[in-house]
Amino acid sequence: MMDEIIFYDTLRAGLWIAVMISLPILTVALLSGLIVGLFQALTSIQEMTLTFVPKLIAILVVFWASMGFMTETLVGFFQLRVIPLIAGG
């Protein structure tokens, strides 16, 4: 019974880490998509690359800027949660 509690607690923590890590990128993708969509609606330009390229650039910039946060969060999770479970502590 205790093993299930530890498993589900670790799973819950891992999912929360995944949400925290993906939130900046998903927020920027949503905002850039809304801005480009608004621009397309106002100018009647329906170019497919106009929807893809700005969103890709914004995502890459945010990924590069938040890479340190993502790495620290994942390493901390593994060092504090996963490795002690594997080692039996």
Long-range contacts (C-beta under 8 A, 24 or more apart in sequence): 6-85, 10-81, 10-82, 10-85, 13-77, 13-81, 14-77, 14-81, 17-73, 17-74, 17-77, 20-73, 21-69, 21-70, 21-73, 21-74, 24-62, 24-66, 24-69, 25-59, 25-62, 25-63, 25-66, 28-58, 28-59, 28-61, 28-62, 29-55, 29-58, 29-59, 31-58, 32-58, 32-59
